[in-house]
């Protein structure tokens, strides 16, 4: 599940190039921002409006061809983890992003992950992408014994933990990969987040949607 880059729905060539960089650094949004800032002088972030698309495209192509490195995994406090996930779409369907935050038992954030989910993607698909993203990176970095997934999508909860068949078209590959990943965690459960509950993955999903909206490049 952690081999190669994770799949996404349709993205513009420019968004694909950003996702290439994200995949190269293990979908760590801060690391991706740092390397892009280093490649585009004065860029100041992923989405500085004054940067010409051609300049950004050239820099992203050079970065993708370079030796991008995943940041070292932060040391966790034990083998129990919390995974916050969130996905969102502008337009439903529309530009969509996925975010995930890995937290240890001492409430220390170990990884802040984000990526575009697609440019013509609905909220539910983005939620599946977020859960797959978080689980993939969790298992790539650690050997969790216990996991609590904090998520606000009842659609995903009913599928993954309730045993329902997926109701959203096109999510089968995500659903199957999620089930396979959770089978490697001896103890896993979910907590349903209300809309008013804080979710640190929300901001990362928003940046992912910003990437999905890039184009054409």
N, C-alpha and C positions, 0 to 999 in steps of 0.2 A: 504493500500500500504506500510505501514511502519511496519507491523507486521512480525516478524521473519527476517531471512536473505534473501536478494534478490537472485534471481536465476542467474546462470551463465552457460555457455557452459561447455563442458568436461574439467576437471582439474585433474591433478595428485593428489594422496593422500596428498603429501606434500603441494602442492598449496592450496588444500582444507583446510588444517589445518591453513595456513596463513590467508585464507579468513575467517575462523571461528573467528580468533582473530580480524580481521578488523570489522566483523559484531558486535562483542561484544563491540567495542569502537565506534560504529556509523560510521565506515569507515573513521575515522580520521586517515590519514596516519602517522602524527607525534605522535599521541597517541599510535598507534600500534607499531611504531619503539621504543618508550620509554619502553613499557612493554616487548617487545622481548629482547631489550638490557638488561633489568633488569633480565630476566630469563636465558640468556646465557651470562655469564661473558666474557667480552672482545669482544663481538660480533661486536659492533661499527656500527650497521646498519642492514638493512634487509638482505643484500646479501654479507656479508663478506666471501670471497672465502675460507678462512682457516677453517671455521667452518664445522665440520663433519655433514653430513645430519642426522645421527642417533642422534647426540646431539641436533640439531635443532628440529627434530621430537619430541623427548622426552619433550623438553621445551614447544613446541607448544601444545602438548597434555595436559600438566599440566596447561597451561594458559587457554585453552578452557574449562577445567573442573573447573576453578576458577571463582570467582565473578568479571568478567570484568565489568568495569563501563564506560558508555558514558561520555565524558567530558561535563561539564555544557555548555549550549548554550550561546554564546557571545551575549551581549545586542546590538541590532541593532539600528540605527538611523531612526526610523520610520518603516512603513510597506511597503516600496518600495524596491525591491531587483533587483540585477543583478546576473544571473547565467551563469558562463562560463562552457562549457562542451567540452570534447574532447575524442575521442577514436582512438586507433591505433592498427594495427596488423603487426607483422613481418612475411612476407611471403604471407599474404592476400590470403588464410587463414594461420594462424599460431598463436603463442602465442600473445594474445591481452590483452590490458588493457583499463580501463576507468577512467577518472578523471573529477572532478567537483569542482568548487570554488564558494562559496556563498559570495556575496559582498553586502553591504548596500548602501544607497543613498549617503553616504559620502565617498564611495570608500574604505571602510574598509573591509578587508577580514575576514569573520566570521567563515568560515569552509573551510578546504582543504581536499577533499575526494578522495579516490582512491581505486581501487580493480582490480583483474584479471577478464577479461571477458570470457576467454576460451583459451585452448591451440590449438584449430583447428578452429579459428574464424576469420572472415573477418573484414575489416575496417568498413563497414556499420553497422554490428551487434554491434561492439564495440561502435559506436556512439550512437546507441539506448540505450545500457547499460549505457553509461555515462549520458545521459539525464534522464533516469529513476532513476539512483543513485542520481543525484542532486536534482530532484524534490521530491523524497522520503524523503531525509534528510531535505530539505527546509521545507516541510510540517510537518515533525515530530518536528521541532524546533520552527517554527514561523507560523504566520497567515498572509501571504502576501496579500496585496490588489493589488499591481502592480508588475509585473515581466517582465524583459527583459532577454531573453535567447540569449546568444552570442555563436554562433556555426558555424562551417565551412562546415558542411555536407549538401549539397543541397538535397541529397536523403531524409534525415530526415525532412528537412524543407518542402519539397513538400508533404510528408506524413502528418506531424503533422499540419502544418498551411495552406497547399495548398489543402488539402482534397483528395489527391491521395491515392489509395490503395497501401499498402507496396509492393515493388518490390523485396525485399530481403526475401528469404525463411527463416522461423524460427523466424521472428521478431514480429509475431502477439501478443504474450503475452506482449512484451515490448511496442508495439504501443498502445495496448488497455489500459495498465496501465498508460501510459503517457497521453493519452486523458482524462482518469478519473481524474488524478492529476490536469491537467490544468483546468478542469471544476470547481475546487475549488478555482481558482484564478480569481477574477473579471476582471482584466485587464492584459492580457499577450500578448507579441509580441516577435518577434525574430530580431536579427541583424546578417546578414551573415558576418562572418569573412573571409577575404582573407588569403591566406597562409602566407602572409607577416605581418599580424596583430598579435600583441602579444596576447597570450592566456595562462594564468597561469595554466590552467588545463592540458596543454600538458605534463609537467614534471610528473604529477601525473599519467597520462595514461601510461607513459613510465615505471614507477615503477610497475604499475599494470601488464604490459606485462612481466617485469622481474619475477614477482610472477608466472604468468601463465607458464613461461618457466621452473619453478622448477619441478623436478621429479627424480625418481618416489615417494620416501618417504614412 
